[in-house]
Each structure stands twice: as C-alpha cells, then as structure tokens.
Amino acid sequence: MTITNPDIYKGNIIMSRVRLARNLKGYPFRTENPVVAKEIVKKVNRALVRTDTFDLFYMANLSELKLEAMKERHLISQNLIDNHDCGAALINKDESISVMINEEDVIREQCFMRGLSLSEAYKRLDHLDDDLAKNLDIAFDERFGYLTACPTNLGTGLRASVLLFLPALTESGRISALVKEMKKLGLTVRGLYGEGSDSEGYMYQISNEVTLGVSEYDIINQVEQTVEAICIAEREQMERLFVKDELKTMDRAKKSFGVLTNAVMLGYNEFLSHVALVKLGAMLGLIGINNIESIDDLIIRVRPANICEQYGRRLSAIDRDLFRAEMVGNQLLKLKE
C-alpha cells in the first residue's frame, strides 16, 4: 500500500488558533480590584456588542467544574481562573471566539478554526480587534507596538499556533530534533495545553515566539509554511514506519479499536493511547472511519471535566471511566457504520 492522496496529511492538522494580547490606557495590565475589573468588563462588552453574539461569563460566578470544562476546551486559561474575583470571558455561540478579560493582559482575544486556517482565523480576529480599537483606548507605542504585560508579546501581541497530530515523527524519535530546529526559527513546540504541558496522543502545538519587529502576516506565513513542511516530513515518516509494515499497523489500530469499543472502564490516558492508533488507522484507510474530525472532537469531549459536565454533575473517578467507556464505544461504532 502507498499513500496516494496528496491531502492525507490534513488529518495531521487538527486546529489553528490566533491570539491577540491588548491592554487599555489608564488601567493596569492585570487588575485585582473587582470594582475596576467590572468597569473594564463593561467597556469591553459594549465595544463588541455589534461584532458577534457573545455570552458573558464571570469567573467568580462559575462552578469549579464549569471552569475546568471550559479550560479543557481552551476557552479560558488557568491564569484567568486564578484571577477569580476579576476575570471574565466573552464567548460566542459556537465557541470559535473567546475574549478573556483581566487575564495576564486586560484583553486576550482568541479565534479557533479547524485545519490549517491561521489566515482566516486572523481575519476574523482582526475584525473584532478593529471594533475594540474604535471603542476603546488601546495601549500602543510607536516604537514598541502594542504594550503587553510580558515583554515577549510586545509588538503585534499575536500568537499563531497550530495543533498537530504527529505519530510517525514521535515514534521515529525525530521530535527532539524538530523541537531544536523550531527554536532556531523562532518557533516553539509544546503539548496540547501549551507551555509546561506534555504531548498527549501524539499531539503538539507549533507557535511563534517572536512578536516584535515582524508583521502579523509575516508571523502567520512563517507558521503556516513551517506546519506544511512538518506535515510533509510526517507523511514521509508514515510511509517508512506505518505503510511499509501495513499488517503490523493494521493490527495495532484494530486492536485499539477493539479495546475502545469493548471496554467497560476507560481512563483518559488509556483512551488517548488507543484513540491515537485508531486515528492513524483511519487516516491510512485501515479502519473504515471517514470523519476523522469527529475523533478529534471526542478527545476533548471525554476529558475529565467535560465528561462530568455532560453527565450533569461531578463524578467519581470510577464513574467517569465507566461513562467514558460507554460514550467512546458508542461514538466509534457510529463512526464506523
């Protein structure tokens, strides 16, 4: 078997995210004064009232479970949760845009899109950012650009990241070399949940580190071009590791599918190790699942807090594993029909 579909590596590109950091003149970059914080929230909310339909969430009004679930979906950060009495977030209906308020900076705008969509995500966020600039006095310096709490965000204040699925580069041991090469290019490689997190299920974030002295379009173009090059390298390694030894790859993938569709209890780490092989098998046509995006969605849906949120209450570890096994088994069997 050979990979004949030139777009096969699209399964390796899970999600694109663009984030902008902004602050307001006359306000501290991070306030811990609830009165000032609510004033800021009202200003930002009013500034975006015509941009999209947002739901406003105050961190202080949310349960611990809700906060954990939103964090698992990348809608809010631990930094925002930690600023419990002052933090808030504006989130649109399909959860593709999140505006965190009173995080490390006064405003952190985020846009999420499937696949390699950094340019489109930036266009959407740029429109939102324009509305903020029209209605608010944004902290900006002619020399340093947008002023931010952390000097590494000065300039554009833009972080462009892409979440990748890289089983072949991981199993071949080439990830370490990739990390070093990315650092030379001014890019960074992190786990699923950003700085300090581990890679889970062969998933890695590629993002820019440099924001000063470059344009938004330069950043996006560099990250997109680098991601495409990584995907080509991943495809070549897939040929060497998985395609040439088709029987072994099929055996691993189908055994994992069997575990996931028959398990009575399923821990999240066990799920990740098996679902990565199922996804690999689906990408190579060894398992009859065409909607690979549904597998990516499942990875978030069955995280601990999201499992509990869907069930309607916090569950014990055993009950979570029981519910996860049932949900995963049913979903994968539907995808294979």
N, C-alpha and C positions, 0 to 999 in steps of 0.2 A: 504494500500500500504506500502511496505517496500523497503528500498534501498538494492537491491540485487547485484548491480555492485560494486565490491570492488574498482574499479578505479573511482567511482563517484566524489571523492574529487579532481580529476585532474582539474575539472572546477574551483576549488578554487585557483589553482596556475596559475597566469597569465603570469608572465615574471621573468626571472632571469637576474641579471646584476652583472658583476665583474668589478671593477675599480682599477687601479694601479696609485699611485702618484709617480712621479720621478722628479729629478732635475739634472742639469748639473754642473759639477765642473767649477768654474771660472765665473759663471753667477749668478745674484741674483735670488732668488726663484720666485719673481714676478717683472718683469721689466716694467717700464712705459716710457722707452725710445724707440721710434719707430724704430730707426736705429738698436739698439741691438735686438729688438724684431724680425725684419725681418731677421736678421742674424741667430737667433735661429730657426725660421720657416724653413728657407732654409736647415739648418743642419738636422732637424727632418724629413723633406720631403725627402731629399736624403737618409737618413738612412732607410726609409720604402719603397723605390721605388720598391723593389723586393718582398715585403711582400704581398701586395694586390694592387688593383687599387683604389686609393683614389682621391676624388675631394678636392681641397684646397679652403677654404673659409676664407677670411679676414673679421673680424667683421666690419671694417671701410667701406667695400665695399658693405655691405648688407643693404637693407631697414629695417626700423623698423618692418614692417610686417613680412619679412622673418626671422628676428631674433626671433620674438615672436613665429612663427610657429615652428622653429627648437627647441626652448626651450620647447614647448609643447610636442614635440616628444622625449624629453630628450637627444637630440643630443648635445646641448650646455647648459651651465648654466648661471644664472644671473651674477655670478662672472666673467665669460668670457665676457659677453656682457658689463659689467661695465668697463672692461679694453679695451674699444672700439678701441683705436688707436693702440693697440699692440696685441690684441687677434686674434687667428686664429684657425681653426679646419680642420683636415683631416677626411673625412667621406667616407666609402666605398659605393659601388653601392646600396646594399640592406639595408643600414643604420643599419647594425648589429654591426659595429665597428666605434667608434668615438674617435679621438685623439685630445683633446683640448690642445692648446699651449698658454702659458703665461696666465694661469688661476691663481688660488691660488698658484699652483706649476708650474714649467716650462712645465711639461707634465702630462696630466691626460688621461690615456688610459681607454676606456670603451668597453665592449662587452655585447650585449643584445641577449638573446635567449628565445624562448617560453618555458613555463613549468618550471619544476624543473631541470635546466640544468647548475648548477653552475660549476660542474666539467668540462663539455665540453666547457663552456664559458672561464674558466680559461686556459684550454689547448690552445685555440685559442689566447688568450691574451698573454700567456706565450711565444708563438712562436714569436709574434710581439715584445714583450719585449726583447727577445734574440737578435733580429735584431737591436734594439735600442742600446743594450749594446755592440754589436760588433762594431758599427759605431760611438758611442758617449761615452764621459767620464761621466758616471753616478755618481752622488754624493752618496757615500756609506761609512759607517763607520763600522769597525769590531765589535764594541760594540753595536752600536745603529741601525745597519742595514741601510736601505735607509733613507736618510735625507730629511725631508719634512718641509714645511712652518709651518704647525700645528703639535705640539708635539704628538697629538693623532693619527697621521698617521705614526709615526716612526716605524721602524722595517720592516715589509713586505710592508707597504704602500698600503695594499689591503683592499678594502671594498667589501664584498659579500652581495648582497641584493636580496630579492625575493618579488615580488608584489603579494599579496593575496587578494582574494575576500571572506569576512567573514561575511555574513549576519546573520547567526544564533548566533555567538558569540557576534555580535553587538547588535542584538535585545534582547538577553537574559541578556545584561548588564555585560557580562563577559570580555569585552575588557579591562576595567580598571584593573582587576586582572591580565590579560595577560601582560599588559604593565609593571606592577610591577615585575612579575615573569621574564620577559625577561631582565629587568635591573639587577636582581640578577645573571643572567647567562652571563652578559657582552654583551647583545644584546640590540637593541633598536627598538621601533615601531614608525613609522612616517606615515604621509599621503602620497598621491600619488606623490607629488613633493618634498619629502624629508623634511629636518629639517625646522620646523616652519610652515609647510603646514597642512591643515586639511584633514581628511579622506573624500573621495568623493565616493559615490556609494558603500559603504561597503569595500573600497579598502585600504589596509595598506601595508607599506614596513617593512619587518623584515631584519635587518642587524647587522653586528658585530660592536662593539665599540673598542675592543682590537686588536691592530696590532703588538704590541711589545712583544717579548718573546714567540711567538707562530709561527708555520709554516703556509704557505699558505694552505696546505692540512688540517691542524687542523681547521683553520677558516672555510673553505668550508664544512668540515664534520660536524662541530657543527651547522652551519646554516641549512644545509640540514636536519640533524636529527631533529632539532627543528621545522622546517617547516612541516616535516612529522607528528610530534606529534601534532602540531596545527591543521593540516588538519583532523586528526583522531578526535580531540576534536570538531572541526566544524561539522564533519559528525554526531557525536553523538547528538549535539545540533540540527542539521537539523531534525533528527528523532523525537526529542521531540517537537520542535516548529512547523515545517512545514509539516512533513509527517503524523503525527498523526491527524492533522487537515487539511486533504487534501483539502476539499471543500473550506475552507477559503483561503488557499494558492493558489489554482487554481483561485478563484475569484479575488484575488489581482493581480495575474500575468496576467490574461486575460483582466482585466480592464486596466492595464497599457499598455498591447499590443494594446488595442483599442485606448487609448489616443495617443500613439506614431504613429499609422498608420492612424489616422484621424485628427490629429492636423493641424491647419492652421499656427499657430505660436508656436515656441517651444524654450524656454530659455534653456541654458545649464544646470542649476541646476535642472530645472523641468525634463529635459531629463534624467539626472543621477538618479533621484529618481525613475523614471518609468523603465528605462532600467535595473536597478539592480533587480527589481522584475521579469522582462521578462527573464533575465538570470537565475534567481533562478528557474522559472517555466520550462525553457528549461532543466536545469540540472536534475530536478526531473521528466522529461518526461511528464509534464503537458501542455507544449506548444511544437508543433512539429518543433523544430529547432535543428538540429544536429550539425551544425558548430558553436559552442559557441565561438571559437576564432574570428569569424567574428564580434561578438558582442563586444569583447574586442577591436578589431581594430576600430570599429565605435566610441568608446568612445574617442579615440584620434582624429579621422578624423573630428569630429564635434565640437571640441573646437574652441573658437572664431577666433584665428588667422589662424588655418588650414582651417576653413570654408572660410575665405576671400581669402586665398591662392588658394584654389580650384576654387573659383569663378573668380579669376583673378584680384581682386582689393579689397581695404578696403571697407567694407560695414557698413552702419548704424546698430544700434542695432536691429531695426525692420526688416531690410532686412536680417540680419544674422538669426534671428529667423524664418523668412519665408523660407529661403533656407535650414536651418537645418531641419525644419519640413518636407519639401519635400524629402530631402535626406534620413532622418531616416525612414520615411514611406515607401519609395520605397525599401530601403535596407531590412527592416524587412519582407516585403511581399515577396521579392525574397527568403529570407532565409527559409520562411515557405512553399514555393512551393514544 
